Amino acid sequence: MLNRVGLPAIALSCALLISWPAMTAETPPPPDFSGSWELNEERSDDPRERVAEAMRHTIDPSRRSAAAGRGGSGAAGSGGSRQAVGEEVEALVAAPRVITVRHHDPELLVASALPDQPFQATLYTDGRAFRRRDLRGESLEATASWRRGGRLVIEYSSPSGRAVEETWELVADGSRVLVSTEVAAAKLLPAIRVQRVYDRVEIIPWAVPD
């Protein structure tokens, strides 16, 4: 017959055995984004359409009071301030058509593979701050870190302070990279999300002929 001390000991042993696989399981290595990637336009969102759609659902504050005074809701304005915001957001969600990536974690170097779309950025996936530029040449401070499921999340702010989150995911067979950019809602424009799909292609990094 088991005594009163034996029962708790057995229960504890069983709990340890059940949890052992979880305690000893190793964290899978992060995905390797190295390679050349070409934008799949059919599967990707059009950033200009996304920005235009967002602008249709807002109104320039300079015209809001006038529209309200006429007893109507007012149509979306086309003031210079709204145009500037639209151009800024479009630069944040736009991307080169063909990119090459050299990934030796925690360093990830991304560059455009086309001479007419100069772009290069060095990212660090260990949470340290780094500088990156948007397609207009604006220098932005950013951080990047790995999240559950092998997702790489890059966080930064636009020149006007608009929060931006960019997520990179490699599909299971390594044939595609999914890049999602979310720009938080702020003055003049609601939140915008643009999904881009890149297919793996055979291009020698930084050696594309003119």
Secondary structure as the mmCIF struct_conf table of DSSP 4:
data_model
#
loop_
_struct_conf.conf_type_id
_struct_conf.id
_struct_conf.beg_label_comp_id
_struct_conf.beg_label_asym_id
_struct_conf.beg_label_seq_id
_struct_conf.end_label_comp_id
_struct_conf.end_label_asym_id
_struct_conf.end_label_seq_id
TURN_TY1_P TURN_TY1_P1 ARG A 4 VAL A 5
HELX_RH_AL_P HELX_RH_AL_P1 GLY A 6 THR A 24
HELX_LH_PP_P HELX_LH_PP_P1 ALA A 25 PRO A 31
STRN STRN1 GLY A 35 LEU A 39
TURN_TY1_P TURN_TY1_P2 GLU A 41 ARG A 43
BEND BEND1 SER A 44 SER A 44
HELX_RH_AL_P HELX_RH_AL_P2 PRO A 47 ARG A 56
TURN_TY1_P TURN_TY1_P3 HIS A 57 HIS A 57
HELX_RH_AL_P HELX_RH_AL_P3 PRO A 61 GLY A 69
TURN_TY1_P TURN_TY1_P4 ARG A 70 GLY A 71
BEND BEND2 GLY A 72 GLY A 72
HELX_LH_PP_P HELX_LH_PP_P2 ALA A 75 GLY A 77
HELX_RH_AL_P HELX_RH_AL_P4 GLY A 80 VAL A 93
BEND BEND3 ARG A 97 ARG A 97
STRN STRN2 VAL A 98 HIS A 104
TURN_TY1_P TURN_TY1_P5 ASP A 105 PRO A 106
STRN STRN3 GLU A 107 SER A 112
BEND BEND4 ALA A 113 LEU A 114
TURN_TY1_P TURN_TY1_P6 PRO A 115 ASP A 116
BEND BEND5 GLN A 117 GLN A 117
STRN STRN4 GLN A 120 TYR A 124
TURN_TY1_P TURN_TY1_P7 THR A 125 THR A 125
STRN STRN5 ASP A 126 ASP A 126
BEND BEND6 GLY A 127 GLY A 127
STRN STRN6 PHE A 130 ARG A 133
TURN_TY1_P TURN_TY1_P8 LEU A 135 ARG A 136
STRN STRN7 SER A 139 ARG A 147
TURN_TY1_P TURN_TY1_P9 ARG A 148 GLY A 150
STRN STRN8 ARG A 151 SER A 157
TURN_TY1_P TURN_TY1_P10 PRO A 159 SER A 160
STRN STRN9 ALA A 163 LEU A 170
TURN_TY1_P TURN_TY1_P11 ALA A 172 ASP A 173
BEND BEND7 GLY A 174 SER A 175
STRN STRN10 ARG A 176 VAL A 183
STRN STRN11 ALA A 186 ALA A 186
TURN_TY1_P TURN_TY1_P12 LYS A 187 LEU A 188
STRN STRN12 LEU A 189 LEU A 189
STRN STRN13 ILE A 192 VAL A 201
TURN_TY1_P TURN_TY1_P13 PRO A 205 TRP A 206
#
